[in-house]
Structure formats: C-alpha cells, structure tokens
Amino acid sequence: MPRRSILLFAGACIAIAAALAIVTVVVVGGRAAPTNGEIGSTGQPLIGGDFQLVNQDGATVDQTMLNGKWSLVFFGFTYCPEFCPTTLAEMAAVQQRLGDKADDLQIVFVSIDPERDTPQQLKDYLSSDGFPKGTIGLTGTPDQVAQAAKAYRAYYEKVGEGADYTMNHSLAVYLMGPDGKFRTSISYGLGPDKSTKIIEDAMARG
C-alpha cells in the first residue's frame, strides 16, 4: 500500500478512536454520580440535601436524622429480586467486619416504590435474616421520594404496569459523615472487604 494511503488510513483510525473516546466520556459522565466528596460550582456537595420521609415505625424524619452518625444511604425497593437484597446482605457483612466501629454507623434504606412500600412493608422486609441489624427504612409520598432521590442524584423509573411492575434504579450506596454531608460512594458488587476498607478510611479522615 502506498505510503500516502497508509498515512491517510492511520489518520482516519486515530480520528475514529478519538471520536469514540469522546462519546464514551460524555455518556459515562452524564450517568455517573460524583464520588470522594466532589464539589459543585456553588461550593456545595453534589450529593445529599433536604428530605422529609416516614420511617418503618410511621414517624416523620428529615435529613437531620443523619447528624451524629456515619450513614450508608441506599435507594431500592422491597420487591427487588436481586440487587437490593444482595446489597443489604453485603452491608450486613460490612457491619460485622467493622466490629465496634459499627456502633457509629447507621444503614438507611430509602424506598423508590412508595406505591407498595408502606412503613409496615419496610419493617417486615428489613427484619429478614441476613440483612443488617437496625437498618432504617424510609418511604413517603411519590413527591417526597422524588425529592430525596433528586437530592442524592439517585435514578429510578417504574417499568411495566399492573401488579407485576418493577423498578429500575441506580445501585450506589452513599456514605454520609456525622455532619450529614457526603463523603464517598460504594459501588455495587465491590464486596464486603473493599467496602469496609473504604468506610474505615473515611472514618479515619473524619
């Protein structure tokens, strides 16, 4: 192949690769939530904020419930067939690995399915064997749930109609500090050992 043709072909390949890289960055950047305490242009954390919900005992709570303890905040629903129970089981394993440090950590499960997840439904679900002890379940009106999800940049969407509908949702677990502010996120499937290390490191930093 003539040298000129080779150069033209190589240049075209580089251009295509660059274009694909840009598309990947745009797509991933549009979906990903900030981690490690990323700060927005206003100087405020991009994850966390005001909410008002109801816990599994029927009591109204707001964002101040996060104050004074480290918190793992997770958005899911009780009819979730796989991701939610897997995440909760992993959190239970993390709870055990933390030992005495777990006394300073609360786990908060926020339902994105208020149509079915009543306080009693949450209470029954979270009492299941293998789930973290003392997990706080939160639900509310559709508007209240939407506000909480927006504050945490948590995605969710109803899929299907009738009694058998399901919910698509994001899978990140948000670690909030004792000041109620975002510290970092823990990815789905990371495993209890790595998750515990992330939490312990965050606690050490304060």
NORHUJO-V216211 format. One line per field, one symbol per residue. psi: psi as a letter, one per 30 degrees, with the letter a starting at -180 (. if undefined). burial: I if it has 9 or more other C-alpha atoms within 8 Angstrom, else O. Layout:
psi = ???
burial = ???
This chain:
psi = kkeeeeeeeeeeeeeeeeeeeeeeeeeeefekkklhgkklffgkkfklakljakafggkklaffffkflkkjkkkalfgkfdeeeeeeeeeeeeeeffbffffgkkkjjjkgifefileeeeeeefgkkflkkgkkkkaaleeeeeeeeeeghkklkkkllafglakkllfkkkjklfgglkellklkgfkeeeeeeeeeeeeef.
burial = OOOOOIOOOOOOOOOOOOOOOOOOOOOOOOOOOOOOIOIOOOOOIIIIOOIIIIIIOOOOIIIOOIIOIIIIIIIIIIOIOOOIIOIIIIIIIIIOOIOOOIOOIIIIIIIIIIOOIIIIIIIOOIOOOOIIOOIIIIIIOOOIIIIIIIIIOIIIOOOOOOOOIIIIIOIIIIIIIIIIIIIIIIOOOOOIOOIIOIIIOIOOOO
